[in-house]
Amino acid sequence: MEKRDGLNGFRHGRLRLHTLHHFVLAAAVMPAVVLFCIGGAQPAYGDTDMAQYNGRVVSGITLQFPPGVKTMGISELIKTRKGSPFSMSDADNSLRLLYSTGQCSDVQLGVEPSSGTTIRLVYICKPVIDVSKIMFYGVEAASKKELEHSVALQPETHFYSELLAVVKDRVLQFYNDRGFMTTRVTVTSEQTSYNTVELSVHVEEGQPASIKEITITGDPEISTPVLIDAMGIAPGDRVVKNTVDNSVGLLELFYHARGYWQAEIQKPQLVYADNFHGAYVTIHIIAGPRYVMEFSGAPHF
């Protein structure tokens, strides 16, 4: 088998590509090039152009790998042999075996018709691309360390197209939890070498929401001003999700200390207003019976 180390030199106008990519079922049609993807264990062939090569004699097989791929033993994973008839089933098994080595982010099969009834096969291993760096821009209300922790990318995280959306969602969640409900996030990638990319996260923080009013509903038995003092939050404070949620625990301690051992305190409800710049907090409390402990008997221990 012939091996090519680069990713260039193919006459794409004559190729038909059968592709295994992250096990996602899809099909994309480009000028003179048809991409086929397989989803899960069941192959799905959606184009008659590829099927027309079944049974044609394979005149040659080329393996094309990026630098750094260990190619020893790779040729044994190719089930179709030179001089044998082409089989979609064998090609599918070969793609899966190549992908299972963990050295390719994607494996493609190019079928190049040659003279007569023969064809040439080209197996293309695309490099595994790692995220080498993530940079944040426009950040003022948080530290880089906090954002890196929220994004939670491990060293040498493999890059895939959906990762941009994952990073965006995590950064947005970080800001939303801190009361920034109008924050906008854009994530882009730039390939810095054949197997590394850098991510850039651009943030428009906007203004955080503040608590406009706290309402206690139900049968709290204790006045609202006293309860607000015990909650750890107050009107005018910025809406921080953890702080608002933790107010339930503080209220439980407050009630237990006063003998309300069966007090029921529901999770705070947040309703945003003023284009998400203000929020109303509502907490439902049922105090229940109050227990008083009295000692009688021996006055001395």
Buried (B, 14 or more C-beta within 10 A) or exposed (E): EEEBEEBEEBEEEBBBBBBBBEEEEBEEEEEEBBBBBBBEEEBEEEBEEBEEBEEBBBBBBBBBBBEEBEEEEBEEBBBBEEEEBBBBEBBBBBBBBBBEBEBBBBBBBBBBBBEEEBBBBBBBBBBBBBBBEBEBEEBEBBEEEBBEEBBEBEEEBEBBEEBBEBBBEBBBEBBBBBBBBBBBBBBEBEEEEEBBBBBBBBBEBBBBBBBBEBEBEEEBBBEEEEBBEBBBBEEEBBBBBEBBEBBBEBBBEBBEEBEBEEBBBEEBEBEBEEEBBBBBBBBBBBBBEEEEEEEEEEEEE
